[in-house]
Amino acid sequence: MATKEAQEKVQRALAKLTERQRKLLMWKYVEGYTHAEIAQRLGITEQSAWQSLHRAREAFKQAYEALDEDEATKTRGRKVKKG
């Protein structure tokens, strides 16, 4: 998969998440915040930040994999033209 296609796929998967899930993932993986910093920003315990990030990662994984399934379904549904 080309880099641009991969980036677009990540963006589509992120769009399927809640705003809070997107924020958590961006703070952790783009901004580089620690779990403690995320907890402080949200006013929650560090353990809750860990749990929330875990759930956000799982939601992203499911959304990303669903895109793979959608693409596979579309590919199987196409008719191949013979030359």
C-alpha positions in Angstrom: 0.0 0.0 0.0 1.4 3.4 -0.9 2.1 5.8 1.8 -0.6 8.3 0.8 -3.2 5.4 0.7 -2.1 4.2 4.1 -2.4 7.8 5.5 -5.9 8.1 4.0 -6.9 4.8 5.5 -5.7 5.8 8.9 -7.7 9.1 8.6 -10.8 7.1 7.7 -10.4 4.8 10.6 -9.8 7.8 13.0 -13.0 9.4 11.7 -15.0 6.4 12.9 -13.8 7.0 16.5 -15.4 9.3 19.1 -13.8 12.7 19.6 -12.4 11.6 23.0 -10.8 8.5 21.4 -9.2 10.6 18.7 -7.9 13.1 21.3 -6.4 10.3 23.4 -4.6 8.7 20.5 -3.4 12.0 19.1 -2.1 13.2 22.6 -0.3 9.9 23.1 1.1 9.1 19.6 1.3 12.5 17.9 2.0 14.9 20.8 3.9 12.3 22.8 2.1 12.9 26.1 2.6 10.5 28.9 -0.2 8.7 30.6 0.2 11.0 33.6 -0.1 14.1 31.4 -3.2 12.7 29.7 -4.7 11.9 33.0 -4.0 15.4 34.2 -5.6 17.0 31.1 -8.7 14.9 31.5 -8.9 15.2 35.3 -8.8 11.4 35.7 -6.5 8.9 37.4 -3.5 7.6 35.5 -5.0 4.1 35.6 -8.2 5.5 33.9 -6.0 7.1 31.3 -4.3 3.7 30.6 -7.7 2.1 30.3 -9.1 4.8 28.1 -6.1 4.6 25.8 -6.4 0.8 25.6 -10.1 1.2 24.6 -9.2 3.8 22.0 -6.5 1.6 20.5 -9.0 -1.3 20.3 -11.6 0.9 18.7 -9.1 2.1 16.2 -7.9 -1.4 15.4 -11.5 -2.5 14.8 -12.3 0.5 12.6 -9.1 -0.1 10.6 -9.8 -3.8 10.2 -13.4 -3.0 9.1 -11.9 -0.9 6.3 -9.9 -3.9 5.2 -13.0 -6.0 5.2 -14.9 -3.4 3.2 -12.1 -3.2 0.6 -12.0 -7.0 0.3 -15.8 -7.1 -0.2 -15.6 -4.5 -2.9 -12.8 -6.3 -4.6 -14.6 -9.6 -4.6 -17.8 -7.9 -6.0 -16.0 -6.5 -9.0 -16.2 -8.3 -12.3 -13.0 -8.8 -14.1 -12.9 -7.8 -17.7 -11.3 -10.3 -20.0 -9.0 -8.9 -22.5 
